[in-house]
């Protein structure tokens, strides 16, 4: 709908009055003209309002840039024209000199009676060395659009015509696309704008992070994509690479298909290798790279005239005289494998051409490659259409749960590892587990009641045990209490004697007050309301890993206590910003601390810095590690479970929590001690 301006309405009214009442004075400044002007302005304003309300979100009423703006509000953009790409092969009859093919060299498909010419240009500089008669070069269409998708063997002309060089495209050009029309954009928008909004990764993460108690979230579907940059090394004459064992151990259950869903890319050059370039072994952990095959025709042959092959370094070679097909002995030429040159020796027949087939290495020792593959995660339940959403939250809610003692719920060798205590150990076989209704548990209140008079205390009569199965940390989890004692009989009746001598019987009621994280069930309800019907989504609490960091530090500001407090605050803030599955790098910690006011120099403490001092925290066996590096504690915040003196990774379901920072003070005098 066109917008009519006030001046147009005013002119229309004046013209109409001139016909109906020619004697009426509508000149400027008259009362009648003022009324006409006021009415025209109101009509124009109404027209604007009507236009906005009828066309604001009417996709059929807008076009061009207005259509782009409308769909852009929903995250859509018009698909732009894209140029076709491919490659062409240059040929020459005489290889007696170096021939350069500059960047931007133009080749084209000649025009026919039914089609116009299509121009392409090279996207890289290429040289044809002495004796090299062919070279393949990547090209892109000069004009973007589908017209660039020409068939094979149709690009046959170049600007080098007449310079003894021919060109041809052995394969069809592809990838060309015309700019999306208004009609196509409207159709794509209407077909997809609201499809699959429910159940997408963005929607689920958005729902989780919208909860006021949730700070971080990570979604793990049935399939995950692994990606890591690793370095190539040479071993027994072959180039190999290895996926990091620590990341694999944390997350990878099994790769899905190492033959077709495993990709390797040369990182520095953004070059995706073909499946035939490498072999995957050890269930996907190891990659062995194959040499590539090359083929050149060199000539004219002249004794002592060095010829360059297209690739280097050369790992194997076979040379044939093109005149009669006879093999050329390796004694008849000198091969510089490293630089890829071949020099005919004395006694060879000159003037002809040699066909050279060879293998060459396309990697270097220490080169970076990006390894990617699809895999099943250890943190997905791996059922039918299962999705697992991990959130970092804390919304404590206190409840009192009533359960009945069930002697059939004994801890046995078959279910012992279904739980883990706060100190990281498994519950004891022969004890009883009491499941809890509200999950996941944060902590008990320290006691529970059996019957009307028996009081049990945590640590003596029971332990809280945490779900250690695929439902860990979910509202459908399996956190429980572990009753400490032993089974027996009394007067022919089975009993369970609690530590301390108190006896309980089967089916006895038990009152258990405890705190659980209500955010888990809140987010689970939100997800259940909006998920796709066929999708099984479970919300879990994040697995927290608790760390004590030991630092060796020099101060530039005193007193030291205030600086130490700032260091602790900054390190905690740094860890809170880390996402799921991040690497814990010593250099990152040192940078955070070094940027704290009052810190002159810092390093993560080495074993020598501790001077034999033991940590204040102990392993479950009562021994203590030397206090250096990073010490990891169990959920109880007291039991040591690991120690790191180098970088390490978190799992997909894990976040870091800094429990303490311990500082060894140094001055410039004893910094290196």
Buried (B, 14 or more C-beta within 10 A) or exposed (E): EEEBBBEBBBEBBBEEBEEEEEEEEBEEEEEBBEEBBEBBBEBBEEBEEEBEEEBEEEBEBBBEEEBBEBBEEEEBEBBEBBBBBBBBBBBBEEBEEEBEBEEEBBBBBEEEEEEEEBBBBBBEEBEBBBBBBBBEBEBBBBEBBEBBBBEEEBBBBBBBEEEEBBBBBEEBBEBBBBEBEBEEBBEBBEEEEEEEEBBEEEBBBEBBBEBEBBBBBBBBBBEBEBEBEBEBBBEEEBBBBBBBEEBBEBBBEEBBEBEEBBBBBBBEEEEEBEEEBBBBEEEBBEBEBBBBEBEBBBBBBBEEBBBBBBBBBBBEBEBBBBEEEEEBEEEBBEBBBEEBBBBBBEEBBEEEBBBBEBBBBBBEEEBBBBBBBBBBBBBBBBEEEBBBBBBBBEBEBEBEBEBEBBBEBBBEEEBBEBBBBBBBBBBBEBBBBBBBEBBBBBEBEEBBBBEEEBEBEBEEBBBBBBBBEBBBBBBBBBBBBBBBBEEEEEEEEEBBBBBEEBEBBBEBEBBBBBBBBBBBBBBBEBBEEBBEEEBBBBBBBBBBBBBBBBBBBBBEEEEEEEBBEBBBEBBBEBBBEBEBBBEBBBEBBBEBBBEBEBBBBBBBBEBEBBEEBEBEBBBBEEEBBBBBBBBBBBBEBBBBBBBBEEBBBBBBBBBBBBBBBBBBEBEEEEEEE
